[in-house]
Each structure stands twice: as structure tokens, then as C-alpha cells.
């Protein structure tokens, strides 16, 4: 009598090495390391000699990144020339500030 094959168990890793963490959010390792240095991505956990990034912390940090439109509108606060050239976007930023 043949044995039934055991179904494969897939476990999503919570801890990621730097290469996996960078790939997880779609960045190069170099860019990911830069964001870690700038405290825009979480510091790794020390597990013996290994450095492991927590997927949940990466998700939280990534969720806090601005959208492209937020970055553009933020530029209006710092660059009067841009605001002068595109007053409709500056007005949109001001209405967002009022909310």
C-alpha cells in the first residue's frame, strides 16, 4: 500500500536577513542599509552573530513612508519657486493642513 504524500507546510519567515529585507520592500541592499543608518528602517535584532530584521517592524516603517503626492506637496513648504509655479498644488497642501 502506498503512503499518501505529506503536504508541504509553508511558514512565512518573520526574521529576514538584510538581503531578504531589502528584497521584501523592493530595494537594493545598499539603499536598505542607508535607510537603516538614517533610522528610516528598523535596526536588526542581534541573534548570536547574525543580524535579523523583524518583518513586522519593516512593515510598520514602510507604512510610515510618504506617498509620492505627499512628498511633492511637502516640497511646497520648502520651495517657494515650486509653489509659485504650481499654485493649485500649494492650495491643495493648504487645504490638507486645515483638516
N, C-alpha and C positions, 0 to 999 in steps of 0.2 A: 504494500500500500504506500502510495506517495504521500510525502508530507506537504502540507499547504505552505506556500512561501509566507514568511513573516513579513507583514507590511513594514515598509521603512518608516521610521519616526523622524520627522523633521523638527529640529529645535532651532529657533531663531536665537542667535547669539546676542547676549546683552553687552558683553565686553568685546571691544574691537581694537585691533592694533592700529597704528597710525595710518597705514596704507588702506585698511578696510574702512576706517572712519572717514578718511578723505573721499574715498570712492562712494561711500554711503550718501554723502551730500553733494557729490558731483564735482569735487575739486581735486587739484593735484596735491600730492603730499606736501610740496613746498608751500603752496598757498594755505593749506590747512595748518601747517606748522606756524606760519606767520600769524594766522588768526588766533592760534593758541597763545603765542607770545604777546599778542595785543589784547589778551583776555576777552576776545570775541567768541572764542570756542572754549570749552571746558578743559581744565588741566587733567592729565591722565591720572588714574589710580596706580599706586605702586603695588605690584603683586610680585614679591620677590625682586628679581632683576627686570621683570617685564613691566611695561607701561601700557595700561589698558584704559581705553576711553569708554565711558558709560554711554550706551546708545540713548538712554532717556535724557541725559544731560545734553547730548548733541542735539536731540530733537528740540529741547527747550531753547537752547541757544539759537538754533536755526529758525525757530518760530519767532524769535525776537528781532531777526534781521528785517530792515525796512524793505518795502516793496520798491520797485523802480519808480513809481509815481511819487512815493514818499520822499525818495532821495532827490528827485527833481525839485519838488516843492520845497524841501529843506534848503536847497541851494538859493532860493529866493531870499531867504533871511540873511544870507551872507554875501550875496552878489547883486548889488543894485542895478548893474548893467543888464543882467538877465531879466530882472523884474521889469525894467523899463521897456525892454524889447517884447516881453510877453505879459502884458498887464492882466490878461484874462486868467492866466495861471496864478499870478500873485493874488488876485481877488479870490480864487478858489482856495488858496492857502489861508487867507484871512478868514474866510467863512469856516474852514475847518478849525481854526484856532478858537473861534467863538463857541463851538459846540462843546 
